Amino acid sequence: MEKTSQNILKKIEDLKKEIKILKEDNAKTKRNLMWKVRKLEKDKLLIENEKMRLDREVKSLRGEIERFRSPPLVIATVTEVLDEGKVVVKSSTGPHFVIGYSRFLDEKSLEPGARVALNQQTFSIVSVLPSEKDPLVTGMEVEEKPNVSYEKIGGLEEQIVEIKETVELPLKKPELFTKIGIEPPKGVLLYGPPGTGKTLLAKAVAHETNATFIKIVASEFVKKYIGEGARLVRGVFELAKEKAPSIIFIDEIDAIAAKRLKSSTSGDREVQRTLMQLLAEMDGFEGRGDVGIVAATNRPDILDPALLRPGRFDRFIEVPIPNEDGRREILKIHTKKMTLEEDVDIDLISNLSDGASGADLKAICTEAGMFAIREERPIVVMNDFLDAVDKIIGMERDEEIRKEAGVMYG
Ligand SMILES: Nc1ncnc2c1ncn2[C@@H]1O[C@H](COP(=O)(O)OP(=O)(O)OP(=O)(O)O)[C@@H](O)[C@H]1O
C-alpha cells in the first residue's frame, strides 16, 4: 500500500517536472515567435516604405513620359495686357498675336515684358516662364551670413584656428596688416576627402564675419556654361565686391585648375580661359579688406602650380577624415537635438564608425532617427544607431567595391 502511494507521489513529481519543462519550452517558443513577428512586422514596414517609394517613382516617371509626349511650346513676350483675359504677345518666331490665357495662370505675373510659353496649335498661354536671368545668378549659391558657427563643426579645432588667422583676421582687422606692413594671405586652399567639412569651415567664417557667402562649384561651372566660364568668374568677383564683406568659396577647384596637359581640345581651352580669368582676378585684387577667397579640392595633387604661387592660393589647410575623438565630437553635434534613450553610447558608435567622414556621421544620425520613426517610436535607441552604422558604412564599402570594379573594368 505504502509502496503504491510512493509510486503515485513519484509520478506526480515527474509530471510536475515535465510540466515545468514544457512551460519553459512554451515560454521560449513564445519569445521566439514574438521575435519573429516583430521582425516580420519590421520587414513589412520596410516593404511598405519601398512600395511607397516605387509608387512615387512610377508617378514621376509617368509625368516625365507625359512631358516628352507633349508638343513643344513657343516662347513669346507679353507686350500689352488687354481686358477680358487677353494679352498681346510677340512670339519668338516674329509675329504679334492677341491671345487668351488660362484662368489658372496668375494674372499679376502677366505684365508687359513677361516671358510666356504658348501652345503651338491654339497659341494660348500655357505658363509664365521665369525671367531670363543672367546664368551667373543661377550658377551660384549666395547666402547672406550663413547660419553655421564654429560650434557646429566637430574635430577640426586646428583647422578652425588656421582659417581664423588666414581668412577671418584680414576681414575683421585689416588695419593690423597695414600697420605691420604685410600683405594678408589672399587665397586659402582647403583640401581633403569629400564630406569632411570644407564647406562648413568656409561658411562658418562668413557667419563669424557677417559676410555674404558666395559659393560656386567649379565642375558645374565648366559643364553648364560652356564658353561663359571667364565671364562668370569676372561676375563672381564683381558680385563679391558689391556684397562685401564676402567670402568667395570655389568648390572642386581642380575642375578648372588641373595641371595643363599638352594635348588640348576646345573643352580644355575653355577650362584654361576660365582658370586664366581666375588668376587675373586674384592678381588684380586688393587682398586687404573685405573679400576672402577660399577654395576646396579633394585632388590637391593635380592642381596647376600657377594657382599655388604666392599671392594666389598660398595657404593650405588639410581637412582630413576625422579620428575617433573627432567622430565623437561630430556625433555629439548631430545628436544634440535628437531624443535619445539612455543606452545610446556615443563612444561605441564613434569606435564602430572608423573611416567615416563628417557627412557619413550625419547620415548615420539621420538614419538612426528614421529607424525609430519607422517603428513609430518617439525615442532613438542604441540598436537604431547600430543598424544605421551597418547601413551607412556598408553602403560606403559597396561604393568602394563599385569604384574598384570601375577602375578595373572601366
Ligand atoms: N567636421 C564636421 N563637423 C560637423 N558636421 C560635419 C563635419 N564634416 C561634415 N559634416 C556634415 O556633413 C555635411 C557635408 O559637409 P561639407 O559640405 O562641409 O563637406 P565638404 O568637405 O565640403 O565636402 P565636398 O568635398 O563633398 O564638398 C555638412 O553639412 C555637415 O552636416
The ligand as an SDF file (V2000), in Angstrom:
LIG
                    3D

 31 33  0  0  0  0  0  0  0  0999 V2000
   33.5990   68.2460  -39.1120 N   0  0  0  0  0  0  0  0  0  0  0  0
   32.2640   68.2170  -39.2090 C   0  0  0  0  0  0  0  0  0  0  0  0
   31.5090   68.5590  -38.1460 N   0  0  0  0  0  0  0  0  0  0  0  0
   30.1610   68.5190  -38.2280 C   0  0  0  0  0  0  0  0  0  0  0  0
   29.4800   68.1600  -39.3260 N   0  0  0  0  0  0  0  0  0  0  0  0
   30.1790   67.8100  -40.4150 C   0  0  0  0  0  0  0  0  0  0  0  0
   31.6080   67.8320  -40.4160 C   0  0  0  0  0  0  0  0  0  0  0  0
   32.0280   67.4660  -41.6300 N   0  0  0  0  0  0  0  0  0  0  0  0
   30.9490   67.2350  -42.3680 C   0  0  0  0  0  0  0  0  0  0  0  0
   29.8180   67.4260  -41.6530 N   0  0  0  0  0  0  0  0  0  0  0  0
   28.4280   67.2680  -42.1230 C   0  0  0  0  0  0  0  0  0  0  0  0
   28.4720   66.8210  -43.4760 O   0  0  0  0  0  0  0  0  0  0  0  0
   27.8720   67.7820  -44.3480 C   0  0  0  0  0  0  0  0  0  0  0  0
   28.7310   67.9160  -45.5850 C   0  0  0  0  0  0  0  0  0  0  0  0
   29.9620   68.5420  -45.2370 O   0  0  0  0  0  0  0  0  0  0  0  0
   30.6790   69.6140  -46.1490 P   0  0  0  0  0  0  0  0  0  0  0  0
   29.7540   70.0140  -47.2700 O   0  0  0  0  0  0  0  0  0  0  0  0
   31.2310   70.6890  -45.3240 O   0  0  0  0  0  0  0  0  0  0  0  0
   31.8260   68.7170  -46.7370 O   0  0  0  0  0  0  0  0  0  0  0  0
   32.9170   69.0880  -47.8040 P   0  0  0  0  0  0  0  0  0  0  0  0
   34.2180   68.7200  -47.2050 O   0  0  0  0  0  0  0  0  0  0  0  0
   32.7260   70.4790  -48.2870 O   0  0  0  0  0  0  0  0  0  0  0  0
   32.5510   68.0340  -48.9320 O   0  0  0  0  0  0  0  0  0  0  0  0
   32.7530   68.1060  -50.5040 P   0  0  0  0  0  0  0  0  0  0  0  0
   34.2210   67.9320  -50.7540 O   0  0  0  0  0  0  0  0  0  0  0  0
   31.9470   66.9040  -50.9400 O   0  0  0  0  0  0  0  0  0  0  0  0
   32.1870   69.4160  -50.9720 O   0  0  0  0  0  0  0  0  0  0  0  0
   27.7700   69.0730  -43.5540 C   0  0  0  0  0  0  0  0  0  0  0  0
   26.6460   69.8230  -43.9030 O   0  0  0  0  0  0  0  0  0  0  0  0
   27.6770   68.5840  -42.1180 C   0  0  0  0  0  0  0  0  0  0  0  0
   26.3560   68.3330  -41.7700 O   0  0  0  0  0  0  0  0  0  0  0  0
  1  2  1  0
  2  3  1  0
  2  7  2  0
  3  4  2  0
  4  5  1  0
  5  6  2  0
  6  7  1  0
  6 10  1  0
  7  8  1  0
  8  9  2  0
  9 10  1  0
 10 11  1  0
 11 12  1  0
 11 30  1  0
 12 13  1  0
 13 14  1  0
 13 28  1  0
 14 15  1  0
 15 16  1  0
 16 17  2  0
 16 18  1  0
 16 19  1  0
 19 20  1  0
 20 21  2  0
 20 22  1  0
 20 23  1  0
 23 24  1  0
 24 25  2  0
 24 26  1  0
 24 27  1  0
 28 29  1  0
 28 30  1  0
 30 31  1  0
M  END
$$$$
